[in-house]
Amino acid sequence: MAAVTIRNLSEEAHRALKVRAAQHNRSAEAEMRAILEAAVRPEGRLRLGTALSEMSRKIGLTNADIEALEHGRDARPAEPMHFE
């Protein structure tokens, strides 16, 4: 797991961070992790699996449809490309 050092953080910001951490019953380090996670991985982000599942429900795709696609596909391994 990566480690991060934050330099030149103002005393006011550090104090506010400690207060916020205490309000959430976490350590200052855990609070920083939560803040960073929320900033780079927001709740409203598009999740591909969820989006595909919703699309298939909208068009009425069933498990039987998926099984039919599985039976019809070529299961042989792909041939490597030649660049000659």
C-alpha positions, 0 to 999 in steps of 0.5 A: 500500500502506498504511503503519502507525506503531506508537507506544509499543512497549516496549523489551522488545517491540521487542527480542523482535521483533528476535530473532523476526525474526532467527530467521525470517531476516527484517527486523523490518518483515517480521516485523511484516507476517507477524505482522499477516497471521497475526492478521487472515487465519488459516490456518483461515479459510473460503474460499468457493471451496474450500467450494463445490468440496468441496460439489459433489464431495460431491453428485457435481456434474460438469462436464457438470452445470455445462454444462447449467446454463450452457445453460439460463440466460438470457444476456440482461442484466438489466433495470434496476429502475424505482422509479416 
